[in-house]
Amino acid sequence: MEKAFVVQRVARKLFATERALDATMTETAELMADLLKGRQDLNLSAVVGNSAPAKLVEAMAALAEARTAIVSVHNELNDVRLRIGVRTKMTGFEEKPPELALRPSADLRDVG
């Protein structure tokens, strides 16, 4: 099988994993907000169910650690891609952060 196709297949799985982690982190943060709002809506004391938010914070920290690890995997796989001679850029579906985005050369001007 051609290297570029294998790299592309792995890249798709990597991007899907990154998106899944981001979605899970978003859902977890929304759960925290709903959990705290629910306690207030029911006029419950702050001590009622206090361990649940604490456990949720632990879960959020674990998710953040997993996301950091996946970003490291992404960087490592990019290095491997270059070492095996695949020069095409396998981009994801999301916009890159501004510091990683391609910027036009200062010499390029609008022609109109």
C-alpha positions, -999 to +999 in steps of 0.1 A: +000+000+000+013+035-008+027+054+022+006+085+015-026+065+018-015+049+050-005+083+064-039+097+054-058+068+070-039+073+103-043+111+101-081+107+098-082+085+129-060+110+147-082+140+138-113+120+148-097+112+182-088+149+187-124+160+178-138+133+202-117+145+231-127+181+225-164+171+223-160+151+255-143+180+273-171+203+261-198+179+274-180+175+307-178+213+312-215+216+304-222+189+328-204+208+355-224+239+348-257+220+348-247+202+380-240+234+398-270+252+384-292+223+393-281+224+429-290+261+429-323+256+412-333+231+438-321+254+467-298+227+480-270+234+504-235+235+489-226+205+510-252+183+493-235+162+467-203+181+472-181+151+461-197+149+427-183+182+414-149+173+429-149+140+411-160+157+379-130+181+382-108+150+385-124+136+353-118+170+335-082+170+346-078+135+332-094+145+299-070+175+297-041+152+303-053+129+276-057+158+252-022+169+258-010+134+252-029+132+219-013+166+208+021+150+215+011+120+194+001+144+166+035+161+167+053+128+168+033+114+139+041+145+119+078+139+124+074+103+114+055+114+083+085+135+073+110+108+081+093+083+059+092+108+030+056+118+029+057+155+022+020+161+015+002+179+042-026+158+057-048+185+072-077+181+095-112+196+092-107+223+118-090+256+114-055+257+126-046+281+155-035+316+141+002+309+150+001+277+129-019+291+100-003+297+067+002+334+061+006+350+026+039+364+018+044+401+024+052+404-014+018+392-024-006+419-034-043+419-044-047+421-082-079+437-093 
